[in-house]
Amino acid sequence: MKHTNEIKSVICEFGIIISLYFIPIMLPFLGGLCAIFTPLPVFFYRLRLGGRISIISLVSVTLFIFYISDNDFYSLIFLWLIILGFILSELTAAKLSLESVIIRASIGGAFVAFLFIYLYANAVDKSIFEMAAGFVNKNLNIILSLYKEVGISESEIKLFAASIKRLEFLIVRIIPGFILSGALLISVITVLIAKGSFEKSIGFPNFGNPNCWRAEDKFVWYFIISAVLMLLPIGDWKLIGVNGFIVLFNVYFFQGWSIISYYFEKKKINTGVKLLLFAAVILIKYLLFALIVAGLFDTWFNFRRIENKAPIKHQG
């Protein structure tokens, strides 16, 4: 009976993951949503079934994708999301603190992403920079075409077209920051969705209340160092500072959001208002900046008046 249930679970996990693979191909506008949810079934079934059985399902998915695909870049991104979900689940099963799980998963996910990029560049016989530059240039030209279609003024189009080479140069060099930030973002979202959706059904660790989360004080020093590096006239150091800033913006965005969520929970604000505010923060850059600043200054002003400055530990 136990083996029968395990086989059913493996088949179910395989079906869900493969569905998430095909949905963006058939419905491209759902690509971003599927990317966010792809690590979730891996995370769930690893904690429910254990590592050995879950690996069988993941190997099956990997072989199936390699069989039906042309080893394209999309398939590599999808496999990366699966691996990120497995890394998250392994760290969670190890009963680490919430902060340790997120940081280690983000770094591990970023390492796997760089490895995939390196292997893919070798497969297409290009250097990493050449491949990245081509990818960025292609997407910038797609944006330029969209500008022309939606009726952006001719002067703005010419300005953007003239800036493409400069933007390409900059974006290629801050890709590491975006990759690490992407791994961080997806890791946080996966853990929060898992906690809210099936915390009790899989013996999910009690990480405490995420609304009380605060980044450790040492992250402020990383922020200051990144700011100093950005001011240096040396190009390479400046780019290191920019990449650091990109990652730390995400850290303090989550801290800012936890402040708002804390007061929403305290005042019993309904979910609809929360979703509206979240959409406003994403769409209005000034609100996004204010949220990040609030997260940063919470280090000194402790807006929630909470005493615990350490990372939230696993309990039980």
DRENTORLUM-19031 format. One record per residue (C-alpha): x, y, z; residue in three letters. Coordinates in Angstrom, 2 decimals, always signed. Layout:
N
xx: X&yy: Y&zz: Z&rogu: ALA
...
This chain:
316
xx: +0.00&yy: +0.00&zz: +0.00&rogu: MET
xx: +2.80&yy: +2.35&zz: +0.91&rogu: LYS
xx: +4.65&yy: +1.64&zz: -2.35&rogu: HIS
xx: +1.44&yy: +2.17&zz: -4.31&rogu: THR
xx: +0.93&yy: +5.60&zz: -2.75&rogu: ASN
xx: +4.56&yy: +6.49&zz: -3.44&rogu: GLU
xx: +4.21&yy: +5.51&zz: -7.11&rogu: ILE
xx: +1.03&yy: +7.59&zz: -7.39&rogu: LYS
xx: +2.79&yy: +10.57&zz: -5.82&rogu: SER
xx: +5.76&yy: +10.24&zz: -8.19&rogu: VAL
xx: +3.41&yy: +10.11&zz: -11.20&rogu: ILE
xx: +1.46&yy: +13.09&zz: -9.86&rogu: CYS
xx: +4.64&yy: +15.13&zz: -9.32&rogu: GLU
xx: +5.84&yy: +14.21&zz: -12.82&rogu: PHE
xx: +2.50&yy: +15.27&zz: -14.34&rogu: GLY
xx: +2.38&yy: +18.61&zz: -12.51&rogu: ILE
xx: +5.97&yy: +19.54&zz: -13.42&rogu: ILE
xx: +5.57&yy: +18.58&zz: -17.08&rogu: ILE
xx: +2.32&yy: +20.58&zz: -17.23&rogu: SER
xx: +4.20&yy: +23.62&zz: -15.92&rogu: LEU
xx: +6.78&yy: +23.03&zz: -18.66&rogu: TYR
xx: +4.21&yy: +23.01&zz: -21.50&rogu: PHE
xx: +1.89&yy: +25.81&zz: -20.31&rogu: ILE
xx: +4.27&yy: +28.70&zz: -21.19&rogu: PRO
xx: +4.90&yy: +27.13&zz: -24.61&rogu: ILE
xx: +1.19&yy: +27.09&zz: -25.39&rogu: MET
xx: +0.31&yy: +30.26&zz: -23.43&rogu: LEU
xx: +3.43&yy: +32.49&zz: -23.38&rogu: PRO
xx: +1.78&yy: +35.22&zz: -21.28&rogu: PHE
xx: +1.65&yy: +32.74&zz: -18.37&rogu: LEU
xx: +5.40&yy: +32.13&zz: -18.51&rogu: GLY
xx: +6.25&yy: +34.33&zz: -15.53&rogu: GLY
xx: +3.53&yy: +32.81&zz: -13.37&rogu: LEU
xx: +4.66&yy: +29.28&zz: -14.19&rogu: CYS
xx: +8.26&yy: +30.21&zz: -13.37&rogu: ALA
xx: +7.19&yy: +31.28&zz: -9.89&rogu: ILE
xx: +5.24&yy: +28.06&zz: -9.27&rogu: PHE
xx: +7.64&yy: +25.54&zz: -10.87&rogu: THR
xx: +9.79&yy: +24.93&zz: -7.72&rogu: PRO
xx: +6.67&yy: +24.46&zz: -5.58&rogu: LEU
xx: +5.68&yy: +20.85&zz: -6.52&rogu: PRO
xx: +9.34&yy: +19.82&zz: -6.22&rogu: VAL
xx: +9.48&yy: +21.41&zz: -2.76&rogu: PHE
xx: +6.19&yy: +19.80&zz: -1.67&rogu: PHE
xx: +6.88&yy: +16.25&zz: -2.83&rogu: TYR
xx: +10.47&yy: +16.24&zz: -1.55&rogu: ARG
xx: +9.27&yy: +17.06&zz: +1.97&rogu: LEU
xx: +6.37&yy: +14.63&zz: +1.67&rogu: ARG
xx: +8.11&yy: +11.65&zz: +0.07&rogu: LEU
xx: +11.73&yy: +12.10&zz: +1.10&rogu: GLY
xx: +14.82&yy: +12.75&zz: -0.97&rogu: GLY
xx: +15.34&yy: +9.31&zz: -2.55&rogu: ARG
xx: +11.87&yy: +8.98&zz: -4.07&rogu: ILE
xx: +11.68&yy: +12.61&zz: -5.12&rogu: SER
xx: +14.99&yy: +12.27&zz: -6.99&rogu: ILE
xx: +13.49&yy: +9.44&zz: -9.07&rogu: ILE
xx: +10.73&yy: +11.79&zz: -10.20&rogu: SER
xx: +13.14&yy: +14.64&zz: -10.93&rogu: LEU
xx: +15.48&yy: +12.41&zz: -12.96&rogu: VAL
xx: +12.46&yy: +11.20&zz: -14.96&rogu: SER
xx: +11.39&yy: +14.79&zz: -15.64&rogu: VAL
xx: +14.93&yy: +15.77&zz: -16.68&rogu: THR
xx: +15.30&yy: +12.83&zz: -19.09&rogu: LEU
xx: +11.86&yy: +13.50&zz: -20.57&rogu: PHE
xx: +12.64&yy: +17.19&zz: -21.17&rogu: ILE
xx: +16.00&yy: +16.37&zz: -22.78&rogu: PHE
xx: +14.22&yy: +13.81&zz: -24.99&rogu: TYR
xx: +11.46&yy: +16.10&zz: -26.29&rogu: ILE
xx: +13.40&yy: +19.39&zz: -26.43&rogu: SER
xx: +16.29&yy: +20.61&zz: -28.56&rogu: ASP
xx: +18.28&yy: +21.48&zz: -25.42&rogu: ASN
xx: +17.07&yy: +25.06&zz: -25.85&rogu: ASP
xx: +17.59&yy: +27.87&zz: -23.36&rogu: PHE
xx: +14.00&yy: +27.68&zz: -22.09&rogu: TYR
xx: +14.47&yy: +24.03&zz: -21.10&rogu: SER
xx: +17.63&yy: +24.94&zz: -19.17&rogu: LEU
xx: +15.76&yy: +27.69&zz: -17.30&rogu: ILE
xx: +13.00&yy: +25.22&zz: -16.44&rogu: PHE
xx: +15.48&yy: +22.62&zz: -15.19&rogu: LEU
xx: +17.17&yy: +25.34&zz: -13.14&rogu: TRP
xx: +13.84&yy: +26.14&zz: -11.45&rogu: LEU
xx: +13.37&yy: +22.45&zz: -10.63&rogu: ILE
xx: +16.85&yy: +22.21&zz: -9.11&rogu: ILE
xx: +16.24&yy: +25.41&zz: -7.12&rogu: LEU
xx: +13.07&yy: +23.85&zz: -5.69&rogu: GLY
xx: +15.00&yy: +20.72&zz: -4.70&rogu: PHE
xx: +17.80&yy: +22.75&zz: -3.06&rogu: ILE
xx: +15.18&yy: +24.68&zz: -1.09&rogu: LEU
xx: +13.49&yy: +21.49&zz: +0.07&rogu: SER
xx: +16.78&yy: +19.88&zz: +1.12&rogu: GLU
xx: +17.75&yy: +22.92&zz: +3.18&rogu: LEU
xx: +14.28&yy: +23.08&zz: +4.73&rogu: THR
xx: +14.43&yy: +19.37&zz: +5.62&rogu: ALA
xx: +17.77&yy: +20.04&zz: +7.32&rogu: ALA
xx: +15.87&yy: +22.25&zz: +9.81&rogu: LYS
xx: +17.94&yy: +25.36&zz: +9.24&rogu: LEU
xx: +16.75&yy: +28.86&zz: +10.08&rogu: SER
xx: +14.55&yy: +30.66&zz: +7.55&rogu: LEU
xx: +17.34&yy: +33.10&zz: +6.71&rogu: GLU
xx: +19.88&yy: +30.29&zz: +6.21&rogu: SER
xx: +17.50&yy: +28.40&zz: +3.92&rogu: VAL
xx: +16.89&yy: +31.44&zz: +1.71&rogu: ILE
xx: +20.53&yy: +32.60&zz: +1.56&rogu: ILE
xx: +21.99&yy: +29.16&zz: +0.87&rogu: ARG
xx: +19.30&yy: +28.31&zz: -1.69&rogu: ALA
xx: +19.86&yy: +31.63&zz: -3.49&rogu: SER
xx: +23.64&yy: +31.15&zz: -3.64&rogu: ILE
xx: +23.27&yy: +27.51&zz: -4.68&rogu: GLY
xx: +20.68&yy: +28.43&zz: -7.30&rogu: GLY
xx: +22.91&yy: +31.19&zz: -8.68&rogu: ALA
xx: +25.86&yy: +28.78&zz: -8.90&rogu: PHE
xx: +23.75&yy: +26.26&zz: -10.85&rogu: VAL
xx: +22.54&yy: +29.05&zz: -13.16&rogu: ALA
xx: +26.11&yy: +30.15&zz: -13.94&rogu: PHE
xx: +27.07&yy: +26.51&zz: -14.56&rogu: LEU
xx: +24.14&yy: +26.09&zz: -16.98&rogu: PHE
xx: +25.07&yy: +29.31&zz: -18.81&rogu: ILE
xx: +28.67&yy: +28.12&zz: -19.14&rogu: TYR
xx: +27.61&yy: +24.70&zz: -20.49&rogu: LEU
xx: +25.08&yy: +26.24&zz: -22.88&rogu: TYR
xx: +27.65&yy: +28.73&zz: -24.19&rogu: ALA
xx: +30.07&yy: +25.87&zz: -24.87&rogu: ASN
xx: +27.32&yy: +23.88&zz: -26.59&rogu: ALA
xx: +26.60&yy: +26.73&zz: -29.04&rogu: VAL
xx: +30.36&yy: +27.42&zz: -29.43&rogu: ASP
xx: +30.29&yy: +30.94&zz: -28.00&rogu: LYS
xx: +31.89&yy: +32.69&zz: -25.07&rogu: SER
xx: +29.64&yy: +33.51&zz: -22.11&rogu: ILE
xx: +29.89&yy: +37.25&zz: -22.79&rogu: PHE
xx: +29.18&yy: +36.79&zz: -26.50&rogu: GLU
xx: +26.10&yy: +34.67&zz: -25.80&rogu: MET
xx: +24.84&yy: +37.04&zz: -23.08&rogu: ALA
xx: +25.39&yy: +40.09&zz: -25.30&rogu: ALA
xx: +23.47&yy: +38.46&zz: -28.14&rogu: GLY
xx: +20.59&yy: +37.56&zz: -25.83&rogu: PHE
xx: +20.41&yy: +41.08&zz: -24.36&rogu: VAL
xx: +20.71&yy: +42.75&zz: -27.77&rogu: ASN
xx: +17.91&yy: +40.60&zz: -29.17&rogu: LYS
xx: +15.56&yy: +41.54&zz: -26.33&rogu: ASN
xx: +16.45&yy: +45.24&zz: -26.50&rogu: LEU
xx: +15.59&yy: +45.21&zz: -30.21&rogu: ASN
xx: +12.28&yy: +43.50&zz: -29.40&rogu: ILE
xx: +11.54&yy: +46.34&zz: -26.96&rogu: ILE
xx: +12.48&yy: +48.85&zz: -29.68&rogu: LEU
xx: +10.01&yy: +47.19&zz: -32.08&rogu: SER
xx: +7.29&yy: +47.33&zz: -29.43&rogu: LEU
xx: +7.99&yy: +51.05&zz: -28.92&rogu: TYR
xx: +7.40&yy: +51.60&zz: -32.62&rogu: LYS
xx: +4.16&yy: +49.60&zz: -32.60&rogu: GLU
xx: +2.59&yy: +51.35&zz: -29.60&rogu: VAL
xx: +3.25&yy: +54.83&zz: -30.96&rogu: GLY
xx: +6.10&yy: +56.10&zz: -28.80&rogu: ILE
xx: +7.37&yy: +59.47&zz: -30.09&rogu: SER
xx: +10.06&yy: +59.40&zz: -32.78&rogu: GLU
xx: +12.55&yy: +61.30&zz: -30.61&rogu: SER
xx: +12.26&yy: +58.77&zz: -27.76&rogu: GLU
xx: +12.61&yy: +55.87&zz: -30.20&rogu: ILE
xx: +15.80&yy: +57.39&zz: -31.66&rogu: LYS
xx: +17.17&yy: +58.00&zz: -28.16&rogu: LEU
xx: +16.51&yy: +54.39&zz: -27.16&rogu: PHE
xx: +17.99&yy: +53.06&zz: -30.41&rogu: ALA
xx: +21.13&yy: +55.13&zz: -29.88&rogu: ALA
xx: +21.44&yy: +53.77&zz: -26.31&rogu: SER
xx: +21.13&yy: +50.08&zz: -27.18&rogu: ILE
xx: +24.88&yy: +49.40&zz: -27.31&rogu: LYS
xx: +25.47&yy: +51.19&zz: -24.01&rogu: ARG
xx: +22.54&yy: +49.38&zz: -22.37&rogu: LEU
xx: +23.79&yy: +46.07&zz: -23.70&rogu: GLU
xx: +27.24&yy: +46.73&zz: -22.20&rogu: PHE
xx: +25.74&yy: +47.55&zz: -18.78&rogu: LEU
xx: +23.07&yy: +44.82&zz: -18.63&rogu: ILE
xx: +25.50&yy: +42.04&zz: -19.56&rogu: VAL
xx: +27.73&yy: +43.04&zz: -16.63&rogu: ARG
xx: +24.93&yy: +43.16&zz: -14.06&rogu: ILE
xx: +23.45&yy: +39.79&zz: -15.06&rogu: ILE
xx: +25.09&yy: +38.15&zz: -11.97&rogu: PRO
xx: +23.11&yy: +40.50&zz: -9.72&rogu: GLY
xx: +19.89&yy: +39.73&zz: -11.57&rogu: PHE
xx: +20.49&yy: +35.96&zz: -11.40&rogu: ILE
xx: +21.16&yy: +36.02&zz: -7.65&rogu: LEU
xx: +18.17&yy: +38.33&zz: -7.14&rogu: SER
xx: +15.97&yy: +36.01&zz: -9.21&rogu: GLY
xx: +17.03&yy: +33.01&zz: -7.13&rogu: ALA
xx: +16.38&yy: +35.02&zz: -3.96&rogu: LEU
xx: +12.95&yy: +36.19&zz: -5.15&rogu: LEU
xx: +11.77&yy: +32.73&zz: -6.23&rogu: ILE
xx: +13.13&yy: +31.12&zz: -3.04&rogu: SER
xx: +11.23&yy: +33.56&zz: -0.81&rogu: VAL
xx: +8.00&yy: +33.21&zz: -2.80&rogu: ILE
xx: +8.23&yy: +29.40&zz: -2.79&rogu: THR
xx: +8.74&yy: +29.21&zz: +0.98&rogu: VAL
xx: +5.96&yy: +31.72&zz: +1.70&rogu: LEU
xx: +3.46&yy: +29.95&zz: -0.59&rogu: ILE
xx: +4.42&yy: +26.58&zz: +0.90&rogu: ALA
xx: +3.98&yy: +27.92&zz: +4.42&rogu: LYS
xx: +0.56&yy: +29.37&zz: +3.62&rogu: GLY
xx: -0.73&yy: +26.46&zz: +1.52&rogu: SER
xx: +0.46&yy: +23.17&zz: +3.01&rogu: PHE
xx: +2.32&yy: +23.95&zz: +6.21&rogu: GLU
xx: +0.56&yy: +21.23&zz: +8.21&rogu: LYS
xx: +0.16&yy: +18.56&zz: +5.52&rogu: SER
xx: +3.90&yy: +17.96&zz: +5.02&rogu: ILE
xx: +5.29&yy: +18.72&zz: +8.45&rogu: GLY
xx: +6.57&yy: +22.09&zz: +7.32&rogu: PHE
xx: +9.06&yy: +23.59&zz: +9.82&rogu: PRO
xx: +7.80&yy: +26.32&zz: +12.10&rogu: ASN
xx: +9.91&yy: +29.23&zz: +10.93&rogu: PHE
xx: +7.92&yy: +31.65&zz: +13.06&rogu: GLY
xx: +6.05&yy: +34.64&zz: +11.70&rogu: ASN
xx: +7.69&yy: +35.96&zz: +8.48&rogu: PRO
xx: +6.16&yy: +39.37&zz: +9.23&rogu: ASN
xx: +8.66&yy: +39.67&zz: +12.07&rogu: CYS
xx: +11.66&yy: +38.92&zz: +9.87&rogu: TRP
xx: +14.59&yy: +41.34&zz: +9.88&rogu: ARG
xx: +17.85&yy: +41.13&zz: +7.95&rogu: ALA
xx: +20.91&yy: +40.81&zz: +10.14&rogu: GLU
xx: +22.72&yy: +44.06&zz: +10.90&rogu: ASP
xx: +25.76&yy: +42.98&zz: +8.86&rogu: LYS
xx: +23.75&yy: +43.42&zz: +5.65&rogu: PHE
xx: +23.86&yy: +47.18&zz: +6.22&rogu: VAL
xx: +27.65&yy: +47.01&zz: +5.90&rogu: TRP
xx: +27.28&yy: +45.11&zz: +2.62&rogu: TYR
xx: +24.95&yy: +47.88&zz: +1.48&rogu: PHE
xx: +27.44&yy: +50.61&zz: +2.46&rogu: ILE
xx: +30.35&yy: +48.77&zz: +0.80&rogu: ILE
xx: +28.32&yy: +48.40&zz: -2.41&rogu: SER
xx: +27.53&yy: +52.13&zz: -2.34&rogu: ALA
xx: +31.21&yy: +53.00&zz: -1.89&rogu: VAL
xx: +32.23&yy: +50.70&zz: -4.76&rogu: LEU
xx: +29.66&yy: +52.34&zz: -7.01&rogu: MET
xx: +31.34&yy: +55.71&zz: -6.39&rogu: LEU
xx: +34.79&yy: +54.48&zz: -7.35&rogu: LEU
xx: +36.10&yy: +55.57&zz: -10.78&rogu: PRO
xx: +37.35&yy: +52.02&zz: -11.48&rogu: ILE
xx: +34.85&yy: +50.30&zz: -13.79&rogu: GLY
xx: +35.15&yy: +46.71&zz: -12.50&rogu: ASP
xx: +34.74&yy: +47.73&zz: -8.84&rogu: TRP
xx: +31.81&yy: +49.95&zz: -9.79&rogu: LYS
xx: +30.06&yy: +47.00&zz: -11.47&rogu: LEU
xx: +30.63&yy: +44.84&zz: -8.38&rogu: ILE
xx: +28.95&yy: +47.59&zz: -6.35&rogu: GLY
xx: +26.01&yy: +47.76&zz: -8.78&rogu: VAL
xx: +25.51&yy: +43.97&zz: -8.60&rogu: ASN
xx: +25.64&yy: +44.12&zz: -4.81&rogu: GLY
xx: +23.08&yy: +46.92&zz: -4.81&rogu: PHE
xx: +20.69&yy: +44.92&zz: -7.00&rogu: ILE
xx: +20.77&yy: +41.97&zz: -4.59&rogu: VAL
xx: +20.49&yy: +44.11&zz: -1.45&rogu: LEU
xx: +17.56&yy: +46.05&zz: -2.90&rogu: PHE
xx: +15.71&yy: +42.72&zz: -2.90&rogu: ASN
xx: +16.73&yy: +41.98&zz: +0.69&rogu: VAL
xx: +15.43&yy: +45.32&zz: +1.94&rogu: TYR
xx: +12.37&yy: +45.10&zz: -0.28&rogu: PHE
xx: +11.37&yy: +41.93&zz: +1.60&rogu: PHE
xx: +12.13&yy: +43.56&zz: +4.93&rogu: GLN
xx: +10.00&yy: +46.57&zz: +3.93&rogu: GLY
xx: +7.21&yy: +44.28&zz: +2.82&rogu: TRP
xx: +7.36&yy: +42.37&zz: +6.11&rogu: SER
xx: +6.88&yy: +45.68&zz: +7.94&rogu: ILE
xx: +3.71&yy: +46.42&zz: +5.98&rogu: ILE
xx: +2.46&yy: +42.84&zz: +6.38&rogu: SER
xx: +3.10&yy: +43.07&zz: +10.11&rogu: TYR
xx: +0.80&yy: +46.08&zz: +10.46&rogu: TYR
xx: -1.76&yy: +44.61&zz: +8.06&rogu: PHE
xx: -1.93&yy: +41.53&zz: +10.26&rogu: GLU
xx: -2.09&yy: +43.67&zz: +13.40&rogu: LYS
xx: -4.93&yy: +45.82&zz: +12.00&rogu: LYS
xx: -6.65&yy: +42.79&zz: +10.38&rogu: LYS
xx: -6.65&yy: +44.31&zz: +6.88&rogu: ILE
xx: -8.38&yy: +42.05&zz: +4.34&rogu: ASN
xx: -6.56&yy: +40.19&zz: +1.56&rogu: THR
xx: -8.02&yy: +42.32&zz: -1.25&rogu: GLY
xx: -6.43&yy: +45.49&zz: +0.10&rogu: VAL
xx: -3.12&yy: +43.65&zz: +0.52&rogu: LYS
xx: -3.17&yy: +42.55&zz: -3.13&rogu: LEU
xx: -4.01&yy: +46.06&zz: -4.32&rogu: LEU
xx: -1.12&yy: +47.52&zz: -2.35&rogu: LEU
xx: +1.26&yy: +44.86&zz: -3.62&rogu: PHE
xx: +0.24&yy: +45.67&zz: -7.22&rogu: ALA
xx: +0.70&yy: +49.39&zz: -6.55&rogu: ALA
xx: +4.17&yy: +48.82&zz: -5.13&rogu: VAL
xx: +5.21&yy: +46.82&zz: -8.19&rogu: ILE
xx: +3.75&yy: +49.32&zz: -10.68&rogu: LEU
xx: +4.65&yy: +52.62&zz: -8.97&rogu: ILE
xx: +8.40&yy: +53.01&zz: -8.67&rogu: LYS
xx: +8.20&yy: +55.64&zz: -5.92&rogu: TYR
xx: +6.28&yy: +53.25&zz: -3.65&rogu: LEU
xx: +8.79&yy: +50.52&zz: -4.43&rogu: LEU
xx: +11.67&yy: +52.84&zz: -3.51&rogu: PHE
xx: +9.87&yy: +53.91&zz: -0.31&rogu: ALA
xx: +9.41&yy: +50.26&zz: +0.68&rogu: LEU
xx: +13.11&yy: +49.52&zz: +0.18&rogu: ILE
xx: +14.10&yy: +52.61&zz: +2.19&rogu: VAL
xx: +11.73&yy: +51.58&zz: +4.99&rogu: ALA
xx: +13.32&yy: +48.12&zz: +5.03&rogu: GLY
xx: +16.81&yy: +49.63&zz: +5.23&rogu: LEU
xx: +16.01&yy: +52.12&zz: +7.99&rogu: PHE
xx: +14.15&yy: +49.47&zz: +9.99&rogu: ASP
xx: +17.63&yy: +48.27&zz: +10.95&rogu: THR
xx: +18.04&yy: +51.39&zz: +13.10&rogu: TRP
xx: +14.49&yy: +52.50&zz: +13.90&rogu: PHE
xx: +12.84&yy: +49.10&zz: +14.46&rogu: ASN
xx: +9.45&yy: +50.24&zz: +13.11&rogu: PHE
xx: +7.67&yy: +47.14&zz: +14.43&rogu: ARG
xx: +9.18&yy: +47.46&zz: +17.91&rogu: ARG
xx: +10.28&yy: +43.83&zz: +17.88&rogu: ILE
xx: +13.26&yy: +42.75&zz: +19.93&rogu: GLU
xx: +14.37&yy: +39.72&zz: +17.97&rogu: ASN
xx: +17.15&yy: +40.78&zz: +15.58&rogu: LYS
xx: +18.43&yy: +37.30&zz: +14.95&rogu: ALA
xx: +17.28&yy: +35.20&zz: +12.01&rogu: PRO
xx: +14.07&yy: +33.29&zz: +12.62&rogu: ILE
xx: +15.07&yy: +29.84&zz: +13.84&rogu: LYS
xx: +13.44&yy: +26.53&zz: +13.12&rogu: HIS
xx: +11.24&yy: +25.52&zz: +16.02&rogu: GLN
xx: +10.36&yy: +21.95&zz: +16.72&rogu: GLY
